[in-house]
Amino acid sequence: MSSQDIPEENLPAAQDRPHGAAARPADETNPFADPGLPPHEPRVQDVDERAAKRSERTVALLFTLSMLATIGFIASFVAIDVDKSVYIFPLGHISALNFALGMTLGVALFAIGAGAVHWARTLMSDEEVADERHPIEASPEVRAKVHADFKQGAKESVIGRRKLIRNTMLGALTLVPLSGVVLLRDLGPLPGTKLRHTLWSKGKLLVNMNTNEPLRPSDVAVGSLTFAMPEGLEEHDEDFQNEIAKAALMIIRLEPDSIKDKRELEWSHEGIVAYSKICTHVGCPISLYEQQTHHALCPCHQSTFDLADGARVIFGPAGHALPQLRIGVNDEGYLEALGDFEEPVGPAFWERG
């Protein structure tokens, strides 16, 4: 294709001339003739204020629609049950909540975009401006020109004069982010005080996790390690994993003279001590025990706890000692809890007390 076959308005040099500027003939340095840019043709909104007002109301209507859709999104999230389904042709039966959230959020975002496009096409200046290429480094003159261009652009956007558009746009842009804030509530149920409490309470029997039978002091030999769980907790329970992750116990029997910590001795029964099985580093189950040193070792990251000295950390990344459960013996001779743990089990969290 020769240069004669290219439309004049598409020639490279044509884009470097201001609107209505005189054409530049071809020469040795630039073989392409420059026909210049065509004269700017005003739109109906540029010459008819009533048409401009109609466009302004259209843009405001779209921004208002976005605000209403955002409010509908929040209302749907609060009011529609998560298990409710509706029939939508041709999709069939779908979640009413998902459909409502998708439609309202889609309308909210679309209305903002459509409003911005209609605003730019009908009310903002559409006159093309040619600018010469310049070095990347910004000189004082360039910075001054950028500031001047910004002010000119703000003026041409008529955002200061079209207050209805400005106010509805700000309202729409303010409300839309609330959709994301509301979705944070759907990350799961609020924990409340669940991290501070377990199934242990006064009078709950200690049940051997292997035999599923209540423990007597005679069942725990000196130097042995036994795992226990609260009475009434069954593996087929729906929340078994959540509860056992907080309530699992290590039962160790030491010689009373070997216990160095005063509180540990007071909370034990005949040298039988009960500690949380959940490592205070990242929540791994502790399962290794050294009989001679009374050390319990977490297999995940090698945190080591001295069970004869309040289960304090003597090695590894764990941040604090294992919580101890106070135990005793009931009238029938079974080991029982005398309350819940006095501190949260497992890894530390921001409200640890």
Secondary structure, DSSP 8 states (H G I E B T S, - for coil): --GGGS-GGGSGGGGGS-BT---B---SS--S-B--B------HHHH-HHHHHHHHHHHHHHHHHHHHHHHHHHHHHHHS-TT-EEEETTTEEEEHHHHHHHHHHHHHHHHHHHHHHHHHHHTS-----------SS--HHHHHHHHHHHHHHHHHTTTTT-HHHHHHHHHHHHHHHHHHHHHGGGGS---TTGGG--S--TT-BEEETTT--B--GGGS-TT-EEEEEETT--TTSTTHHHHHHHH-EEEEE--GGG---HHHHHTSBTTEEEEESB-TTT--B--EEETTTTEEE-TTT--EEETTTTTEEEESS--S---EE-EEE-TTS-EEESS--SS--SS--TT--
